[in-house]
Each structure stands twice: as structure tokens, then as C-alpha cells.
């Protein structure tokens, strides 16, 4: 929604979703064991997807865009990033390229809102 709003305002904005990278690399129907924090092999696969998405994100942010005249660009790196280590990795990668970074955390405990969000995401 942030990306759509910014694009509507004329800002060059692109959405990068780690889940899409993970599904492309590992498949769409994974068991809950794949997401178990104790599953080292799956953790490596999840990290690989996150890094591929992050590299595409920074490449887009730092690369030239057709007709680009120095216009600001915003990328939404859409991922859980639930560990301090994962957030630090993102911070360091962006800082190494001079990319300004903002983390936005969304917390919701309303089950109806959560179910509607899942429904909308799965329909897009």
C-alpha cells in the first residue's frame, strides 16, 4: 500500500517481496518445518532468498532508471526481518551504499484484520 501511494504521488517506487523470492526458489507449498528456526538447511534457503531480494532492491535503488533525472526513488523491501541479525545485515548493506533506511513495523492483534490481510495478499 505504501508503494502504491508513493507511485500515485509521482515517486518512483518499487515493491520487493522476499516471500516471492522464496516461493520462486523453494516452492509455494512448504510445510511448517521449513519455517522452524531450528531447521538450519531451511534457514540457509530463507537467507539466500532474502539476500537475493535485497541485492535486487539495492541494484534498483542505485542503478539508473529509464528517463531518470535524479528523481528520488523508494524501495519497499517487504520481509519479516524478525531478528536483530537480519535487520543489522540490511542496515549494513544499505549503509555501505549510502542508502537511507527506514524500518516500519506493523503489529496487529485483531484476528479479523489479520485474516482479511492474508486473503488480500493471496489474491494479488
C-alpha positions in Angstrom: 0.0 0.0 0.0 2.9 2.3 0.7 4.4 1.7 -2.7 1.1 2.3 -4.4 0.5 5.5 -2.6 4.0 6.9 -3.3 3.7 5.9 -7.0 0.4 7.7 -7.1 2.2 10.8 -5.7 4.7 10.5 -8.6 7.6 9.0 -6.6 9.5 6.2 -8.4 8.7 3.3 -6.1 9.0 -0.4 -6.3 8.0 -3.2 -4.0 10.3 -6.2 -3.4 8.8 -9.1 -1.6 11.1 -11.7 0.0 8.3 -14.2 0.1 8.0 -14.2 -3.7 11.8 -14.9 -4.0 11.4 -17.7 -1.5 8.5 -19.2 -3.4 10.4 -19.0 -6.7 13.4 -20.8 -5.2 11.8 -23.2 -2.8 8.2 -23.7 -4.0 4.9 -22.3 -2.8 3.6 -25.1 -0.6 6.1 -25.6 2.1 5.4 -27.4 5.4 5.7 -25.6 8.7 9.0 -27.4 9.2 10.6 -25.1 6.6 9.9 -22.2 8.8 11.2 -23.8 12.0 14.0 -21.6 13.5 15.9 -24.9 14.3 15.9 -26.0 10.6 19.4 -24.9 9.6 19.1 -26.0 6.0 15.8 -24.1 5.5 17.3 -21.1 7.3 20.0 -21.0 4.7 17.5 -21.2 1.9 15.4 -18.4 3.5 18.5 -16.3 3.9 19.5 -16.9 0.3 16.1 -15.7 -0.9 16.3 -12.6 1.4 19.7 -11.7 0.2 18.7 -12.1 -3.5 15.8 -9.8 -2.9 18.0 -7.3 -1.0 20.5 -7.3 -3.8 17.8 -6.7 -6.4 16.4 -3.9 -4.2 19.8 -2.1 -3.8 20.5 -2.6 -7.5 17.3 -0.9 -8.4 17.8 1.9 -5.9 21.4 2.6 -7.1 21.0 1.9 -10.8 19.8 4.2 -13.5 16.2 4.1 -14.4 14.9 5.0 -17.9 14.4 8.7 -18.1 15.8 9.2 -14.6 16.8 12.7 -14.0 18.0 12.2 -10.4 14.4 11.8 -9.1 14.1 10.2 -5.7 13.4 6.5 -5.6 11.9 4.5 -2.8 12.0 0.7 -2.5 9.8 -1.3 -0.1 11.8 -4.3 1.0 8.9 -6.4 2.2 10.0 -9.1 4.6 9.5 -10.3 8.2 13.1 -9.3 9.3 12.2 -10.5 12.8 15.7 -11.0 14.1 18.2 -8.3 15.1 20.8 -10.1 13.0 18.6 -9.8 9.8 17.9 -6.1 10.4 21.6 -5.5 11.0 22.5 -7.2 7.8 20.1 -4.9 5.9 21.4 -1.8 7.8 25.0 -2.7 6.9 24.2 -3.4 3.2 22.3 -0.1 2.8 24.9 1.9 4.7 27.7 0.6 2.5 25.9 2.2 -0.5 24.7 5.3 1.2 21.1 4.3 1.1 18.8 5.9 3.7 16.8 3.2 5.5 13.6 3.2 7.5 12.1 0.2 9.2 8.4 0.1 9.6 6.9 -2.4 12.0 3.2 -3.3 11.9 1.6 -5.0 14.9 -1.9 -6.2 14.7 -3.8 -8.5 17.2 -7.2 -8.2 15.6 -7.9 -11.7 14.0 -10.5 -10.3 11.6 -8.0 -7.8 10.2 -5.2 -10.4 10.0 -7.5 -12.8 8.1 -8.6 -10.1 5.7 -4.9 -9.1 5.1 -4.0 -12.7 4.4 -6.9 -13.0 2.0 -5.9 -9.8 0.1 -2.3 -10.8 -0.1 -3.1 -14.3 -1.5 -5.4 -12.7 -4.1 -2.8 -10.3 -5.5 
